[in-house]
């Protein structure tokens, strides 16, 4: 069941949408993609990013981007941050989501009234568990459920939104600002494809996050008023019964307003590979008049990734990379540096090994023995296209090298002989000697004068 709140003051809404469209401008020039889409392959979305997900954020690799730093309305993709904020508050307060309820009140109604938003048809006084409010807010664009969730957990809509902005800043979103949880357009509510990747990636650190978006259908059982009803996920790529179903799709969130266009943030997995894709600003229909463009664009990017990329070992664990001069060792002048572990990265299938360049960073120009095997002494960065880093690894000593005590003692002596203290002492010693010579000269001169006086007295 799905109802719409009546639209009021339609000219004002249109004016706000127009203002929003004018105000949203690129924050920065988007970086060049690591790879280009093949000839004949294109997407219609105005902004996009495709990221290969590694074991952690630092291992992720952005394969493709289009206007990824352009500020745009997130529409209902704002729910990604709503979900994260809700999870953190629930954890902090120890809330039992299956027993704690939230009531749809006039405050919640006034938050979304007059915005022409899709709702779950909640009536004033209807109560849902926090679990139902949270789950439906994620798989649907039910503004009434989402507003109730925010007020229940945050104390107020504004308080909940303030927490959303705190989290966005904490995780490094540079071009993101939130003013509501519903996703309605506002000049002060914007984000970018790159920031949405950061938000979604951060959310994946919570085990509760993915299941909120992956349910094909969800059934709500109101705790007070209302009746039990079921709602489908708005992400048709998750639903086998739709024409847009895509089996590798793991979870995702859709969004739409007229200024924002069609948007989808999702994750897909297949054969051990995992990708995150954001598309924003897709038109309602393509040039052939087909709808579901944001689904088609997402499928295009995923298929390109799954078909054309593979993990390849670029450096083996014990492969010599460089040498570092060694001091204080009797029979060793250098130590060989090797990768701490094998270095693998996701690369285009036809990548030629000679196109991968190494940037070797030595932490010191020379190193003193003793050296332990496996001691970290530098790192190596791997690049393609000259300036596109695809991987890095620590460089460690390939062997242990003992210190020569004789050379160590000599080095200490040599070190002391080159210190300011030594030169200062040497200067002081020279000054004392010179002073002694001068005093001795003066003393001897006085003695000679005395002798001459005695001699002249007896003449």
RAQUIUR-V613500 format. One record per residue. N is the residue number from 1. RES is the residue in one letter. SS is DSSP state (H for helix, E for strand, - for the rest). PHI is phi as a letter, one per 20 degrees, with the letter a starting at -180 (999 if undefined). D_CENTER is the distance of its C-alpha to the mean C-alpha in whole Angstrom. Layout:
{{N/RES/SS/PHI/D_CENTER} {N/RES/SS/PHI/D_CENTER}}
This chain:
{{1/X/-/999/38} {2/X/-/b/36} {3/X/E/c/38} {4/X/E/c/37} {5/X/-/f/38} {6/X/-/g/40} {7/X/-/e/39} {8/X/-/c/40} {9/X/-/l/41} {10/X/H/g/39} {11/X/H/f/40} {12/X/H/f/38} {13/X/H/f/35} {14/X/H/f/35} {15/X/H/f/35} {16/X/H/f/32} {17/X/H/f/31} {18/X/H/f/32} {19/X/H/f/31} {20/X/H/f/27} {21/X/H/f/28} {22/X/H/f/29} {23/X/H/f/26} {24/X/-/f/23} {25/X/-/c/23} {26/X/E/g/20} {27/X/-/f/18} {28/X/-/b/17} {29/X/-/f/19} {30/X/-/f/16} {31/X/-/f/15} {32/X/-/f/18} {33/X/-/f/17} {34/X/-/f/17} {35/X/-/c/20} {36/X/-/e/22} {37/X/-/f/23} {38/X/-/f/27} {39/X/-/g/30} {40/X/-/n/31} {41/X/-/d/28} {42/X/-/b/26} {43/X/-/c/25} {44/X/-/e/26} {45/X/-/f/23} {46/X/-/e/22} {47/X/E/b/18} {48/X/E/a/16} {49/X/E/b/13} {50/X/E/c/13} {51/X/E/c/11} {52/X/E/e/12} {53/X/-/e/11} {54/X/-/e/12} {55/X/-/f/13} {56/X/-/b/10} {57/X/H/g/6} {58/X/H/f/7} {59/X/H/e/10} {60/X/-/f/8} {61/X/E/c/10} {62/X/E/f/11} {63/X/E/e/14} {64/X/E/b/16} {65/X/E/b/15} {66/X/E/c/17} {67/X/-/l/17} {68/X/-/f/14} {69/X/-/d/14} {70/X/E/e/17} {71/X/-/f/17} {72/X/E/b/19} {73/X/-/f/20} {74/X/-/e/18} {75/X/H/l/22} {76/X/H/f/21} {77/X/H/f/18} {78/X/H/g/18} {79/X/H/f/19} {80/X/H/g/15} {81/X/H/f/15} {82/X/H/g/18} {83/X/H/f/18} {84/X/H/f/15} {85/X/H/f/18} {86/X/H/f/21} {87/X/H/f/19} {88/X/H/f/19} {89/X/H/f/22} {90/X/H/g/24} {91/X/H/f/23} {92/X/H/f/24} {93/X/H/e/27} {94/X/-/m/28} {95/X/-/f/29} {96/X/-/e/31} {97/X/-/f/29} {98/X/-/e/32} {99/X/-/d/35} {100/X/-/f/33} {101/X/E/d/34} {102/X/E/c/33} {103/X/E/d/36} {104/X/-/f/36} {105/X/-/d/37} {106/X/H/f/39} {107/X/H/f/36} {108/X/H/f/33} {109/X/H/f/36} {110/X/H/f/36} {111/X/H/f/32} {112/X/H/d/32} {113/X/-/f/36} {114/X/-/m/37} {115/X/-/d/33} {116/X/-/l/34} {117/X/-/e/32} {118/X/E/f/32} {119/X/E/c/33} {120/X/-/e/34} {121/X/-/m/37} {122/X/-/f/37} {123/X/-/d/40} {124/X/-/g/41} {125/X/-/n/41} {126/X/-/f/39} {127/X/E/d/37} {128/X/E/c/35} {129/X/E/f/33} {130/X/H/g/29} {131/X/H/g/28} {132/X/H/f/30} {133/X/H/f/29} {134/X/H/f/25} {135/X/H/f/26} {136/X/H/f/27} {137/X/H/f/25} {138/X/H/e/22} {139/X/H/e/25} {140/X/-/c/27} {141/X/-/d/27} {142/X/-/f/29} {143/X/H/f/29} {144/X/H/f/32} {145/X/H/f/30} {146/X/H/f/27} {147/X/H/f/28} {148/X/H/f/30} {149/X/H/f/27} {150/X/H/f/26} {151/X/H/f/29} {152/X/H/f/30} {153/X/H/e/27} {154/X/H/e/26} {155/X/-/n/30} {156/X/-/a/29} {157/X/H/f/27} {158/X/H/f/26} {159/X/H/f/25} {160/X/H/f/23} {161/X/H/f/21} {162/X/H/f/21} {163/X/H/f/19} {164/X/H/g/17} {165/X/H/f/16} {166/X/H/f/16} {167/X/H/f/13} {168/X/H/g/11} {169/X/H/f/12} {170/X/H/f/11} {171/X/-/e/7} {172/X/-/n/7} {173/X/-/f/9} {174/X/-/e/11} {175/X/-/c/13} {176/X/-/c/14} {177/X/E/b/17} {178/X/-/d/19} {179/X/-/c/23} {180/X/-/b/24} {181/X/-/d/23} {182/X/-/e/25} {183/X/-/n/23} {184/X/-/f/26} {185/X/-/f/26} {186/X/E/b/26} {187/X/-/g/25} {188/X/-/e/23} {189/X/E/d/21} {190/X/E/b/18} {191/X/E/b/15} {192/X/-/c/13} {193/X/H/f/12} {194/X/H/f/9} {195/X/H/f/8} {196/X/H/f/10} {197/X/H/g/8} {198/X/H/f/5} {199/X/H/f/8} {200/X/H/f/10} {201/X/H/f/7} {202/X/H/f/8} {203/X/H/f/11} {204/X/-/f/12} {205/X/-/f/12} {206/X/-/e/15} {207/X/H/f/18} {208/X/H/f/20} {209/X/H/f/17} {210/X/H/g/18} {211/X/H/g/22} {212/X/H/f/22} {213/X/H/d/21} {214/X/H/e/23} {215/X/-/f/26} {216/X/-/f/28} {217/X/E/b/31} {218/X/E/c/31} {219/X/E/d/34} {220/X/E/e/35} {221/X/-/c/37} {222/X/-/g/38} {223/X/-/e/39} {224/X/E/b/42} {225/X/-/l/43} {226/X/-/m/42} {227/X/-/c/42} {228/X/-/f/40} {229/X/E/b/38} {230/X/E/d/36} {231/X/E/c/33} {232/X/E/e/31} {233/X/-/f/27} {234/X/-/f/27} {235/X/-/e/25} {236/X/H/f/28} {237/X/H/f/26} {238/X/H/e/26} {239/X/-/d/30} {240/X/-/g/32} {241/X/-/e/35} {242/X/-/d/33} {243/X/-/f/33} {244/X/-/d/30} {245/X/-/g/29} {246/X/-/c/27} {247/X/-/g/27} {248/X/-/f/24} {249/X/E/g/22} {250/X/E/e/20} {251/X/E/a/19} {252/X/E/a/18} {253/X/E/c/19} {254/X/E/e/22} {255/X/E/b/22} {256/X/E/b/25} {257/X/E/b/27} {258/X/-/f/29} {259/X/-/f/27} {260/X/-/f/24} {261/X/E/m/25} {262/X/E/e/24} {263/X/E/c/21} {264/X/E/b/19} {265/X/E/d/16} {266/X/E/b/16} {267/X/E/c/16} {268/X/E/c/18} {269/X/E/c/20} {270/X/E/a/23} {271/X/-/l/24} {272/X/-/n/22} {273/X/E/d/19} {274/X/E/c/16} {275/X/E/c/14} {276/X/E/d/13} {277/X/E/c/14} {278/X/E/c/14} {279/X/E/c/18} {280/X/E/c/19} {281/X/E/m/22} {282/X/E/f/24} {283/X/-/f/28} {284/X/-/f/30} {285/X/E/c/32} {286/X/-/e/32} {287/X/-/f/35} {288/X/-/e/37} {289/X/-/n/37} {290/X/-/e/35} {291/X/E/e/32} {292/X/-/m/29} {293/X/H/f/27} {294/X/H/f/24} {295/X/H/f/25} {296/X/H/f/26} {297/X/H/f/23} {298/X/H/f/21} {299/X/H/f/24} {300/X/H/g/24} {301/X/H/f/20} {302/X/H/f/20} {303/X/H/f/24} {304/X/H/f/23} {305/X/H/f/20} {306/X/H/f/22} {307/X/H/e/25} {308/X/H/d/24} {309/X/E/c/22} {310/X/E/b/22} {311/X/E/f/21} {312/X/E/c/23} {313/X/E/f/24} {314/X/E/e/24} {315/X/E/b/25} {316/X/-/e/27} {317/X/-/g/27} {318/X/-/d/30} {319/X/-/f/30} {320/X/E/f/31} {321/X/E/d/29} {322/X/E/a/31} {323/X/E/c/33} {324/X/E/c/33} {325/X/E/g/36} {326/X/E/c/38} {327/X/E/d/40} {328/X/-/m/43} {329/X/-/d/43} {330/X/-/f/47} {331/X/-/c/46} {332/X/-/c/43} {333/X/-/d/41} {334/X/E/b/38} {335/X/E/c/35} {336/X/E/e/33} {337/X/E/d/30} {338/X/E/c/28} {339/X/E/f/25} {340/X/-/f/24} {341/X/-/b/23} {342/X/-/f/23} {343/X/E/d/21} {344/X/E/c/20} {345/X/E/b/18} {346/X/E/e/18} {347/X/E/c/20} {348/X/E/f/22} {349/X/-/g/26} {350/X/-/e/28} {351/X/-/f/26} {352/X/-/e/29} {353/X/H/g/28} {354/X/H/f/29} {355/X/H/e/27} {356/X/-/e/24} {357/X/E/d/24} {358/X/E/d/24} {359/X/E/d/23} {360/X/E/e/24} {361/X/E/d/23} {362/X/E/e/26} {363/X/-/f/26} {364/X/-/b/29} {365/X/-/f/32} {366/X/E/c/34} {367/X/E/c/34} {368/X/E/e/37} {369/X/-/f/38} {370/X/-/e/38} {371/X/E/c/35} {372/X/-/e/34} {373/X/-/g/33} {374/X/-/n/29} {375/X/-/f/29} {376/X/E/f/25} {377/X/E/c/27} {378/X/E/r/24} {379/X/E/b/21} {380/X/E/c/21} {381/X/E/d/19} {382/X/E/d/19} {383/X/E/c/19} {384/X/E/c/21} {385/X/-/l/22} {386/X/-/m/23} {387/X/-/c/19} {388/X/E/d/17} {389/X/E/f/15} {390/X/E/d/15} {391/X/E/a/15} {392/X/E/b/16} {393/X/E/b/19} {394/X/E/f/21} {395/X/E/d/24} {396/X/E/c/27} {397/X/E/f/31} {398/X/-/e/33} {399/X/-/b/36} {400/X/-/e/37} {401/X/E/c/39} {402/X/-/e/42} {403/X/-/e/43} {404/X/-/e/46} {405/X/H/f/48} {406/X/H/f/50} {407/X/H/f/48} {408/X/H/f/46} {409/X/H/f/49} {410/X/H/f/50} {411/X/H/f/46} {412/X/H/f/47} {413/X/H/f/50} {414/X/H/f/49} {415/X/H/f/46} {416/X/H/f/48} {417/X/H/f/51} {418/X/-/d/48} {419/X/-/e/47} {420/X/H/g/48} {421/X/H/f/50} {422/X/H/f/52} {423/X/H/f/53} {424/X/H/f/53} {425/X/H/f/56} {426/X/H/f/57} {427/X/H/f/58} {428/X/H/f/60} {429/X/H/f/62} {430/X/H/f/63} {431/X/H/f/64} {432/X/H/f/66} {433/X/H/f/68} {434/X/H/f/68} {435/X/H/f/69} {436/X/H/f/72} {437/X/H/f/73} {438/X/H/f/74} {439/X/H/f/75} {440/X/H/f/77} {441/X/H/f/79} {442/X/H/f/79} {443/X/H/f/81} {444/X/H/f/83} {445/X/H/f/84} {446/X/H/f/86} {447/X/H/f/87} {448/X/H/f/89} {449/X/H/f/90} {450/X/H/f/92} {451/X/H/f/94} {452/X/H/f/95} {453/X/H/f/96} {454/X/H/f/98} {455/X/H/f/100} {456/X/H/f/101} {457/X/H/f/102} {458/X/-/e/105} {459/X/-/e/106}}
